[in-house]
Amino acid sequence: MMAAPQTSTQNFPPLLLQQLSAIKAAALNDDYAYRQLTHLTENIGPRPTGSPQARAAAEYVADELRKLGLDVRLQQVIVPHWVRGAETAALVEYPGMVPNTTQKIILTALGGSSSTPADGLTAEVITVDTFDELQALGRNKVAGKIVLFNEPFDKQKSGAGFAFAAYSEAVRYRAAGPKAAADLGAVAALVRSVSSADFRLPHTGFSLPAGIPAGAVTAEDADLIVHLAGEGRVRMHLTLTPQKLPDETGYNVIADLKGADHPEQIVIVSGHLDSWDLGTGAIDDGAGVVMAMQTAEVLQRLHLRPARTLRVIAWMDEETGGAGSRAYSTEYINDFPRHVAAIESDSGAAHPLGFDVKASAAAIEALRPIQPVLQSIGATFFQPSTYSPGADIAPMADAGVPSFGVMQDGRTYFNYHHSAADTLDKVVPSELRENAAAMAVLAYALTNMKEPLPR
């Protein structure tokens, strides 16, 4: 590695580098984050917006941060409250069907889905691979049908380390497919679960309001339907009975460890507190929340006072519309020029590789002196990005605030993402410690480097 420029070494005097090494060691040798994650996932449980668990989680995190001596407030956020109902499906007509039998289909409702009648609906299923294919069918062939979007998740791409690129390609059908089908008169829409593993496990997620029932079927059942539809007429009986309840009051947790020299300058560490209801939200995104909590905890444990204010945020409503992010931006947008940086972790809890960064090349160069500190845990990669590395910090990133996302090994993340398998056992304690160490080192560097990052 080439020697760091003089301006970088001035920004990171020897004492600061020693402190960063101490922070890393302290985070790697303590299970504070894992203990907090255990309580969030196993004692409180799933945390969908509008639920009693989401409110309890916000109050719990706020109390824990108060115990650390932070200045804590709960920022009110109006959030949607959608609850899952009955979820059943069966093929009731298909080529080669044995009389007096059906075939069960495993599925789950997508967030925001409308409801079928209480006793379900029965309709023919047509399958498409792309939006263009749907449009080519036209209203005459789509109206009154159930549309299945069969976009496979690119497992080779995922296995090669590009899981999030594979996800972005497939997730568009979950997000916009039901609305596209509804616009052509479909009575319901299904999507192939956006998942990198086939365990006959459905994966939910947000879908744009379409006014029709919308669900995700397992990859195995999507293959089954496509195969049978290729041979002839397929009809399904589908029952999905979710409810859209009145909006509720939720909360962002905002907790400040005031800066000693520049308290008006803010460095954010964050994760989102809400989760889907199928699992317990361990990797998405309880892990991110507890990494941010441990960043504050380790500084307090080592009696290290940041020069700038460290702000811990547990966001509400990342999964179903981003109301928490919007509420924060509305209140603090005039302070964005004094937001020095924002960090969010929302990619799981596997081994950290470094950070996705939306910032100037000069900003990335200025952080080179911390790479040797992170080298022992392999989190040295600062990957430039043209988009925000976190959904909740996107308004800040768009306003020019240097923004960072913890980059984890994502090869297994989408095996469990948005499914009933997103549970605590998927988190390896030693890897969670590595993530907490990486976030804490970067955060303290940003609070204490002599000059803030150039924009």
C-alpha positions as CSV (number, residue, x, y, z in Angstrom):
1,M,0.0,0.0,0.0
2,M,1.3,3.4,-0.9
3,A,2.0,5.9,1.9
4,A,-1.1,8.0,2.8
5,P,-1.0,11.7,1.7
6,Q,0.2,14.2,4.3
7,T,-3.3,15.6,4.6
8,S,-4.7,12.2,5.5
9,T,-2.0,11.6,8.2
10,Q,-2.8,15.0,9.7
11,N,-6.4,14.0,9.9
12,F,-5.4,10.8,11.7
13,P,-2.8,11.5,14.3
14,P,-1.2,8.5,16.1
15,L,-3.5,8.8,19.2
16,L,-6.6,8.6,17.0
17,L,-5.3,5.5,15.2
18,Q,-4.6,3.9,18.7
19,Q,-8.1,4.7,19.8
20,L,-9.5,3.1,16.6
21,S,-7.5,-0.1,17.3
22,A,-8.8,-0.1,20.8
23,I,-12.4,0.3,19.6
24,K,-12.0,-2.7,17.2
25,A,-10.5,-4.9,19.9
26,A,-13.2,-4.0,22.4
27,A,-16.0,-4.7,19.9
28,L,-14.5,-8.0,18.9
29,N,-14.4,-9.2,22.5
30,D,-17.9,-8.4,23.7
31,D,-21.3,-9.8,22.8
32,Y,-23.4,-6.7,23.7
33,A,-24.8,-6.5,20.2
34,Y,-25.7,-10.2,20.2
35,R,-27.4,-9.9,23.5
36,Q,-29.5,-7.0,22.3
37,L,-30.3,-8.9,19.1
38,T,-31.5,-11.9,21.1
39,H,-33.9,-9.7,23.1
40,L,-35.3,-7.9,20.0
41,T,-35.8,-11.1,18.0
42,E,-36.7,-13.7,20.6
43,N,-38.3,-11.8,23.5
44,I,-40.0,-9.1,21.4
45,G,-40.3,-11.0,18.1
46,P,-41.5,-9.8,14.7
47,R,-41.8,-6.0,14.4
48,P,-44.1,-5.1,11.5
49,T,-45.1,-1.4,11.4
50,G,-48.1,-0.6,13.5
51,S,-47.8,-3.6,15.7
52,P,-47.4,-3.7,19.5
53,Q,-44.0,-5.4,19.0
54,A,-42.7,-2.5,16.9
55,R,-43.7,0.0,19.6
56,A,-42.2,-2.2,22.3
57,A,-39.0,-2.5,20.3
58,A,-38.7,1.3,20.0
59,E,-39.2,1.8,23.7
60,Y,-36.7,-1.0,24.5
61,V,-34.0,0.4,22.3
62,A,-34.6,3.9,23.6
63,D,-34.3,2.6,27.2
64,E,-31.1,0.7,26.5
65,L,-29.5,3.8,24.9
66,R,-30.5,5.9,27.9
67,K,-28.7,3.4,30.1
68,L,-25.6,4.2,28.0
69,G,-26.0,7.9,28.9
70,L,-27.2,9.1,25.5
71,D,-29.7,11.9,25.0
72,V,-32.7,9.9,23.6
73,R,-35.9,11.0,21.9
74,L,-38.7,9.1,20.2
75,Q,-39.6,10.8,16.9
76,Q,-43.2,10.2,16.0
77,V,-43.9,8.6,12.6
78,I,-47.3,7.7,11.1
79,V,-46.9,4.2,9.7
80,P,-49.1,1.8,7.8
81,H,-50.7,-1.1,9.7
82,W,-51.3,-4.1,7.4
83,V,-51.9,-7.6,8.9
84,R,-51.7,-11.0,7.3
85,G,-54.7,-13.2,7.2
86,A,-55.5,-16.7,5.7
87,E,-53.0,-17.8,3.0
88,T,-53.9,-20.9,1.1
89,A,-53.9,-22.0,-2.5
90,A,-54.5,-25.1,-4.5
91,L,-54.5,-26.1,-8.2
92,V,-58.0,-27.4,-8.9
93,E,-57.6,-28.1,-12.6
94,Y,-54.6,-29.0,-14.6
95,P,-53.4,-31.5,-17.3
96,G,-53.3,-35.0,-16.1
97,M,-55.1,-34.2,-12.9
98,V,-56.3,-37.3,-11.0
99,P,-60.0,-37.1,-10.2
100,N,-61.0,-35.9,-6.7
101,T,-57.5,-34.5,-6.0
102,T,-55.9,-31.0,-5.9
103,Q,-52.3,-29.8,-5.6
104,K,-51.4,-27.6,-2.7
105,I,-49.4,-24.4,-3.5
106,I,-47.2,-22.8,-0.8
107,L,-47.5,-19.0,-0.8
108,T,-47.6,-15.9,1.3
109,A,-49.3,-12.5,0.8
110,L,-47.1,-9.6,-0.3
111,G,-47.1,-6.5,1.9
112,G,-50.1,-4.3,1.0
113,S,-52.0,-7.0,-0.8
114,S,-55.7,-6.7,-1.1
115,S,-58.0,-9.5,0.0
116,T,-59.9,-12.2,-1.8
117,P,-63.4,-13.0,-0.7
118,A,-63.4,-14.8,2.6
119,D,-63.9,-18.2,0.8
120,G,-61.3,-17.3,-1.8
121,L,-61.5,-17.1,-5.6
122,T,-61.0,-19.5,-8.5
123,A,-59.5,-18.5,-11.8
124,E,-57.2,-19.6,-14.6
125,V,-53.5,-19.0,-14.1
126,I,-51.3,-17.6,-16.9
127,T,-47.6,-17.3,-16.6
128,V,-45.2,-14.7,-17.9
129,D,-41.5,-14.1,-17.5
130,T,-41.3,-10.4,-18.2
131,F,-43.4,-7.2,-18.2
132,D,-43.1,-7.1,-22.0
133,E,-44.6,-10.6,-22.2
134,L,-47.5,-9.5,-20.1
135,Q,-48.1,-6.4,-22.2
136,A,-48.0,-8.5,-25.4
137,L,-50.8,-10.7,-24.1
138,G,-53.1,-7.7,-23.7
139,R,-56.2,-7.2,-21.7
140,N,-58.2,-9.8,-23.6
141,K,-55.9,-12.6,-22.4
142,V,-55.2,-11.2,-18.9
143,A,-58.6,-10.0,-17.7
144,G,-60.2,-12.3,-15.1
145,K,-57.0,-14.4,-14.8
146,I,-54.4,-14.9,-12.1
147,V,-51.0,-13.8,-13.4
148,L,-47.8,-15.5,-12.2
149,F,-44.5,-13.6,-12.8
150,N,-41.8,-16.3,-13.1
151,E,-38.5,-14.4,-12.9
152,P,-35.9,-16.7,-11.4
153,F,-33.3,-15.4,-9.0
154,D,-29.8,-15.6,-10.6
155,K,-28.2,-18.1,-8.2
156,Q,-24.9,-18.1,-10.1
157,K,-24.6,-14.4,-9.8
158,S,-25.4,-14.6,-6.1
159,G,-23.0,-17.4,-5.5
160,A,-20.2,-15.4,-7.2
161,G,-20.7,-12.5,-4.7
162,F,-23.2,-10.4,-6.5
163,A,-26.3,-11.3,-4.6
164,F,-27.7,-7.8,-4.3
165,A,-27.4,-7.3,-8.1
166,A,-29.4,-10.5,-8.6
167,Y,-31.9,-9.3,-6.1
168,S,-32.4,-6.0,-7.8
169,E,-33.1,-7.7,-11.1
170,A,-35.8,-10.0,-9.7
171,V,-37.4,-7.8,-7.1
172,R,-38.9,-5.4,-9.7
173,Y,-41.6,-8.0,-10.4
174,R,-42.5,-8.2,-6.7
175,A,-42.7,-4.5,-6.5
176,A,-44.5,-3.6,-9.7
177,G,-45.9,-6.9,-11.1
178,P,-49.3,-6.9,-9.3
179,K,-50.0,-3.3,-10.4
180,A,-49.1,-4.2,-14.0
181,A,-51.4,-7.2,-13.9
182,A,-54.2,-5.3,-12.3
183,D,-54.0,-2.6,-15.0
184,L,-54.9,-5.3,-17.5
185,G,-57.8,-6.7,-15.5
186,A,-56.2,-9.6,-13.7
187,V,-58.1,-10.7,-10.6
188,A,-54.9,-11.6,-8.7
189,A,-51.1,-11.7,-9.1
190,L,-48.4,-14.0,-7.9
191,V,-44.6,-13.7,-8.1
192,R,-41.9,-16.3,-7.8
193,S,-40.3,-15.7,-4.4
194,V,-37.2,-13.5,-4.6
195,S,-34.8,-16.0,-3.0
196,S,-31.4,-17.5,-3.6
197,A,-32.3,-20.9,-2.1
198,D,-35.1,-23.3,-2.8
199,F,-36.5,-24.7,0.5
200,R,-40.2,-24.5,-0.6
201,L,-40.2,-21.3,1.5
202,P,-42.1,-18.2,0.4
203,H,-40.6,-14.8,0.8
204,T,-42.7,-11.7,1.3
205,G,-42.0,-8.1,0.6
206,F,-43.5,-4.7,-0.3
207,S,-45.6,-4.4,-3.4
208,L,-47.1,-1.3,-4.9
209,P,-50.8,-1.0,-4.1
210,A,-52.7,-2.8,-6.9
211,G,-56.2,-3.3,-5.6
212,I,-56.0,-7.1,-6.2
213,P,-54.7,-10.0,-4.1
214,A,-51.0,-10.4,-4.5
215,G,-48.7,-13.2,-3.2
216,A,-45.3,-14.8,-3.5
217,V,-45.2,-18.5,-4.3
218,T,-42.2,-20.8,-3.6
219,A,-39.7,-21.3,-6.4
220,E,-40.7,-25.0,-6.6
221,D,-44.4,-24.2,-6.9
222,A,-43.7,-21.6,-9.6
223,D,-41.8,-24.2,-11.6
224,L,-44.8,-26.6,-11.1
225,I,-47.3,-24.1,-12.4
226,V,-45.2,-23.1,-15.4
227,H,-44.7,-26.7,-16.3
228,L,-48.4,-27.5,-16.1
229,A,-49.5,-24.3,-17.8
230,G,-47.2,-25.3,-20.7
231,E,-49.3,-28.4,-21.2
232,G,-52.8,-26.9,-20.9
233,R,-55.3,-25.0,-18.8
234,V,-54.5,-24.5,-15.1
235,R,-57.0,-23.1,-12.6
236,M,-56.2,-22.2,-9.0
237,H,-58.3,-21.6,-5.9
238,L,-56.7,-18.8,-4.0
239,T,-57.4,-17.4,-0.5
240,L,-55.6,-14.4,0.8
241,T,-57.3,-12.3,3.5
242,P,-55.0,-9.6,4.7
243,Q,-56.4,-6.4,6.1
244,K,-55.3,-2.8,5.8
245,L,-56.0,-1.3,9.2
246,P,-55.9,2.4,10.1
247,D,-52.5,4.0,10.3
248,E,-50.7,3.9,13.6
249,T,-48.1,6.0,15.4
250,G,-44.7,4.5,15.3
251,Y,-41.3,5.9,16.3
252,N,-37.8,6.5,15.1
253,V,-35.4,6.2,18.0
254,I,-32.8,9.1,17.9
255,A,-30.0,9.0,20.5
256,D,-27.1,11.4,20.6
257,L,-23.7,11.1,22.2
258,K,-22.9,14.8,22.2
259,G,-19.6,15.8,20.6
260,A,-17.0,17.5,22.8
261,D,-15.7,20.0,20.2
262,H,-18.3,20.2,17.5
263,P,-21.7,19.1,18.9
264,E,-23.5,20.6,16.0
265,Q,-21.8,18.3,13.5
266,I,-23.5,14.9,13.2
267,V,-22.3,11.4,12.3
268,I,-25.1,8.9,12.1
269,V,-25.0,5.1,12.7
270,S,-28.2,3.3,12.0
271,G,-30.3,0.3,11.1
272,H,-34.1,-0.2,10.7
273,L,-36.1,-1.5,13.6
274,D,-39.3,-2.7,11.8
275,S,-39.4,-6.2,10.2
276,W,-41.7,-8.4,8.3
277,D,-44.0,-10.6,10.3
278,L,-43.0,-14.1,9.0
279,G,-39.7,-14.4,10.9
280,T,-38.2,-12.3,13.7
281,G,-36.2,-9.9,11.7
282,A,-32.7,-11.0,12.8
283,I,-30.8,-10.3,9.6
284,D,-33.3,-7.8,8.3
285,D,-32.6,-5.6,10.2
286,G,-32.3,-6.2,13.9
287,A,-28.6,-6.8,13.3
288,G,-28.1,-3.3,11.9
289,V,-29.8,-1.7,14.9
290,V,-27.7,-3.5,17.4
291,M,-24.4,-2.7,15.5
292,A,-25.4,0.9,15.9
293,M,-26.2,0.5,19.5
294,Q,-22.8,-1.2,20.1
295,T,-21.0,1.7,18.5
296,A,-22.3,3.9,21.3
297,E,-21.7,1.2,23.9
298,V,-18.1,0.6,23.1
299,L,-17.3,4.3,23.1
300,Q,-18.9,4.7,26.5
301,R,-17.2,1.6,27.8
302,L,-13.8,2.9,26.7
303,H,-14.6,6.4,28.0
304,L,-13.9,7.9,24.5
305,R,-15.7,11.2,23.8
306,P,-16.4,11.9,20.2
307,A,-15.4,15.3,18.9
308,R,-18.5,15.5,16.8
309,T,-21.9,14.2,17.9
310,L,-22.5,10.5,17.3
311,R,-26.2,10.0,16.5
312,V,-27.7,6.5,16.8
313,I,-30.9,6.0,14.8
314,A,-33.2,3.0,14.8
315,W,-35.5,3.7,11.8
316,M,-39.1,2.8,11.6
317,D,-40.9,1.7,8.4
318,E,-38.1,0.9,6.1
319,E,-39.9,-2.2,4.8
320,T,-43.3,-0.7,3.9
321,G,-42.8,2.8,2.6
322,G,-40.0,4.7,4.4
323,A,-42.1,6.9,6.6
324,G,-39.4,7.1,9.3
325,S,-36.8,8.3,6.8
326,R,-39.2,10.9,5.5
327,A,-40.0,12.1,9.0
328,Y,-36.4,12.6,9.8
329,S,-35.7,14.4,6.6
330,T,-38.6,16.7,7.1
331,E,-37.4,17.7,10.6
332,Y,-33.7,17.9,10.0
333,I,-33.2,18.8,6.3
334,N,-31.9,22.2,7.2
335,D,-29.2,20.5,9.3
336,F,-28.0,18.3,6.5
337,P,-25.1,20.6,5.8
338,R,-23.9,19.8,9.3
339,H,-24.4,16.1,8.9
340,V,-20.8,15.0,8.4
341,A,-21.7,11.4,7.4
342,A,-24.4,8.7,7.7
343,I,-23.9,5.0,8.1
344,E,-26.6,2.3,7.7
345,S,-26.4,-1.5,7.9
346,D,-29.2,-3.3,6.2
347,S,-27.5,-6.2,4.4
348,G,-27.5,-8.8,7.1
349,A,-24.9,-9.9,9.6
350,A,-22.4,-12.0,7.7
351,H,-18.7,-11.3,7.5
352,P,-18.0,-7.7,6.7
353,L,-16.0,-6.8,3.6
354,G,-15.9,-3.1,3.9
355,F,-18.4,-0.3,2.9
356,D,-20.4,0.8,0.0
357,V,-19.8,4.5,-0.3
358,K,-21.7,7.4,-1.9
359,A,-19.2,10.2,-1.5
360,S,-16.6,12.0,-3.5
361,A,-13.3,10.3,-4.5
362,A,-11.5,12.7,-2.2
363,A,-13.7,11.6,0.7
364,I,-12.8,8.0,0.1
365,E,-9.1,8.8,-0.2
366,A,-9.3,10.7,3.1
367,L,-10.3,7.5,4.9
368,R,-7.4,5.4,3.7
369,P,-5.6,5.6,7.0
370,I,-8.3,3.5,8.7
371,Q,-7.8,0.6,6.3
372,P,-4.9,-0.9,8.2
373,V,-7.0,-0.9,11.4
374,L,-9.7,-2.9,9.7
375,Q,-7.4,-5.2,7.8
376,S,-7.4,-8.0,10.5
377,I,-11.2,-8.4,10.0
378,G,-11.0,-8.0,6.2
379,A,-13.3,-5.0,6.1
380,T,-11.0,-2.8,4.0
381,F,-13.0,-2.4,0.8
382,F,-14.5,1.1,0.2
383,Q,-16.6,0.6,-2.9
384,P,-17.8,3.7,-4.6
385,S,-21.5,3.8,-5.4
386,T,-23.7,6.1,-7.5
387,Y,-26.8,5.3,-5.3
388,S,-27.5,5.5,-1.6
389,P,-26.0,2.5,0.3
390,G,-29.1,2.5,2.6
391,A,-32.7,3.2,2.0
392,D,-33.2,5.2,5.2
393,I,-30.2,7.5,4.6
394,A,-31.0,8.0,0.9
395,P,-32.4,11.6,1.4
396,M,-29.1,12.5,3.1
397,A,-27.0,10.8,0.4
398,D,-29.0,12.6,-2.3
399,A,-28.3,15.9,-0.5
400,G,-24.6,15.3,-0.6
401,V,-24.0,13.9,2.9
402,P,-21.2,11.2,2.6
403,S,-23.0,8.0,3.1
404,F,-21.9,4.5,4.0
405,G,-23.4,1.0,4.0
406,V,-21.8,-1.9,5.8
407,M,-20.9,-4.4,3.0
408,Q,-21.5,-7.9,4.1
409,D,-20.9,-11.3,2.4
410,G,-24.3,-11.6,0.9
411,R,-24.1,-15.1,-0.6
412,T,-26.7,-16.6,1.8
413,Y,-28.6,-13.5,2.8
414,F,-31.4,-14.0,0.3
415,N,-31.8,-17.6,1.4
416,Y,-33.7,-16.2,4.4
417,H,-34.6,-12.6,3.6
418,H,-38.3,-11.7,4.2
419,S,-39.1,-15.3,5.1
420,A,-40.0,-17.3,8.2
421,A,-36.4,-18.3,8.4
422,D,-35.1,-14.8,9.2
423,T,-34.4,-15.8,12.8
424,L,-31.6,-15.4,15.4
425,D,-29.8,-18.7,14.5
426,K,-28.9,-17.3,11.1
427,V,-26.6,-14.8,12.9
428,V,-23.1,-16.0,13.7
429,P,-22.0,-14.1,16.9
430,S,-18.4,-13.7,15.8
431,E,-19.4,-12.2,12.5
432,L,-21.9,-9.8,14.2
433,R,-18.9,-8.7,16.4
434,E,-16.9,-8.1,13.3
435,N,-19.7,-5.9,11.8
436,A,-20.0,-4.0,15.0
437,A,-16.3,-3.4,15.1
438,A,-16.2,-2.2,11.5
439,M,-19.1,0.2,12.0
440,A,-17.7,1.5,15.3
441,V,-14.2,2.1,13.8
442,L,-15.6,4.0,10.8
443,A,-18.0,6.0,13.0
444,Y,-15.4,7.1,15.5
445,A,-13.0,8.0,12.7
446,L,-15.6,10.2,11.2
447,T,-16.4,11.9,14.5
448,N,-12.7,12.5,15.4
449,M,-10.8,13.1,12.2
450,K,-9.5,16.6,12.2
451,E,-11.4,17.8,9.1
452,P,-14.8,16.5,8.0
453,L,-14.9,14.6,4.8
454,P,-14.9,16.7,1.6
455,R,-18.2,16.7,-0.3
